[in-house]
Amino acid sequence: MKDSRQNLTPFFTKLKEYGMSRVAPFDVPGHKLGRIENDMQKFVGKKMYLLDANSPVGLDHLNYPTGVINEAQTLMAEAMNADKSYFLTNGTTTGLLAMVMSVCKANDKLILPRNVHKSVINGLILSGAMPVFVKPNIDENLGIANDVSFSAVKKTIDENLDAKAIFIINPTYFGVVSDLQQITDYAHQNNMVVMVDEAHGAQFYFSQKLPLSAMEAGADITATSMHKTAGSLTQSSVILTKGNRIDHQRLRATLNMLQSTSPSSLLMASLDVARKTMYFKGKAKLNNILQLSKIARTQLKKIPGITVIDKDYLLEHDCFDADETKLMIKVSDLGLTGFDIYQQMKKEYNIQLELAESHIVLCVLTIGTTKQDLERLVLAFRKLSEKYFKQRDKLPKIEFHYQFPDTYARPRDAYHAPKNLVKLDDAVDEISAESIMIYPPGIPIIIPGEVITENVVRDIKFYKAKGGSLQSDIENDTEIDYVQIVDKENWIKYEGDL
Ligand SMILES: Cc1ncc(COP(=O)(O)O)c(C=O)c1O
């Protein structure tokens, strides 16, 4: 039975009333609810500005919510099977930072898969927590890292019974999930907090046909990008918590340390209304998109040179479960990389894909995806196949093998160590003092404290040559020729380190 209280949108309703109230605004923001003119205002109209207020009387404050934001957060928690929710206006990035920083103190051990988003690595740097990495399952055929097996997690827990917490991705960017229920139960038996990254999993809360959500699995805390898959505006996310293992005072204090004192009312209102829509219509809409994606998958499977990486494939390759709203397609048998296809799709067909990797491209399907857009996608793949499949043998074979380097020092120690800037080729066997990643997905190839191997250098060069969007702490995009390494001669390594 649906709860009719979920029809309420306390924050959005009050914000709308305020915007329409003919108030004389002597507070910020300086556009004074749209009483200025600029190109954007002309394009979107005044109404967007009417909803952009900064904590006036009656609209509550995200830093210490006691009014309509509190009510909206309570409804969010109830809709998502959580005890408590915290709105975030700087994405799941801030949620993950706050999660790691509030659960782990310096030197606490955190068990986590190595293929985490860069914000989790940054959480390690900021908190000083000690990572204990679990190797994720790697699909050599696709060149991607997937879930972590329960047996690998259990072994790591058994060997690190003093760990404070465990961190799981639900799902990975590519839609693969681990056995969160079993991992959560085992971690709890061993008094560990279970933290989850659900940047790509907001939809799990609204359909029984998708993998288990973190809250259903009994995890303690998760951060969920409502903006990625549940229809709210970009950067709006939520933290959800359950049970009594989370220190809410510390979490609130950490969030207030990281978030702006001027949180966007537009983003918070968009969370309020997205929750209502997902609560009442999410299930039916997600069913519909699962049906449409099934049709598209069947059509795509007939196209030469294209392999649809569906749930059956992933289960056969030892993944625990998969989110079928992600459409992963292997394209490298056409003789092109995922990066090539990603660019061509936009340039020639005006189709924007979510991400590319060496062998694959990824499409994200949500309640906003239409049948027509899926038809365009299938047609474009058909055309690309017609163009490239015949000549595929003439093109160089794409070789790429996913590997993770060894950890030598805590990320925080390497981050604070004295550094030298060296050419990538001269960095082999040195300790990295920075993170380098392709974005998306934002999973670092190397993080501070890891040993730079020949494979790391090869991978960075490969991504650079193939047009992957590389990011490092010092350089951007394709200019990555240098890397910051730890100056070992002048480094006083922290005693209790790895
Ligand atoms: C796995 C994963 N975690 C966290 C994030 C950060 O989420 P947000 O963009 O909401 O800050 C991302 C973003 O792409 C991600 O892919």
The ligand as a Tripos MOL2 file, in Angstrom:
@<TRIPOS>MOLECULE
LIG
   16    16     1     0     0
SMALL
NO_CHARGES

@<TRIPOS>ATOM
      1 C1         31.0550    4.9020   -8.6920 C.3       1 LIG1
      2 C2         30.8710    6.3680   -8.4640 C.ar      1 LIG1
      3 N1         30.8390    6.8320   -7.2020 N.ar      1 LIG1
      4 C3         30.6760    8.1420   -6.9380 C.ar      1 LIG1
      5 C4         30.5280    9.0630   -7.9430 C.ar      1 LIG1
      6 C5         30.3440   10.5170   -7.5960 C.3       1 LIG1
      7 O1         29.0140   10.8580   -7.7520 O.3       1 LIG1
      8 P1         28.5340   12.3650   -8.0220 P.3       1 LIG1
      9 O2         28.7590   12.6390   -9.4600 O.co2     1 LIG1
     10 O3         27.0840   12.3400   -7.6380 O.co2     1 LIG1
     11 O4         29.3360   13.2480   -7.1620 O.co2     1 LIG1
     12 C6         30.5540    8.6240   -9.2680 C.ar      1 LIG1
     13 C7         30.4160    9.5870  -10.3600 C.2       1 LIG1
     14 O5         30.4740    9.3000  -11.5040 O.2       1 LIG1
     15 C8         30.7500    7.2530   -9.5310 C.ar      1 LIG1
     16 O6         30.8140    6.7920  -10.7800 O.3       1 LIG1
@<TRIPOS>BOND
     1     1     2 1
     2     2     3 ar
     3     2    15 ar
     4     3     4 ar
     5     4     5 ar
     6     5     6 1
     7     5    12 ar
     8     6     7 1
     9     7     8 1
    10     8     9 2
    11     8    10 1
    12     8    11 1
    13    12    13 1
    14    12    15 ar
    15    13    14 2
    16    15    16 1
@<TRIPOS>SUBSTRUCTURE
     1 LIG1         1 GROUP 0 **** ****
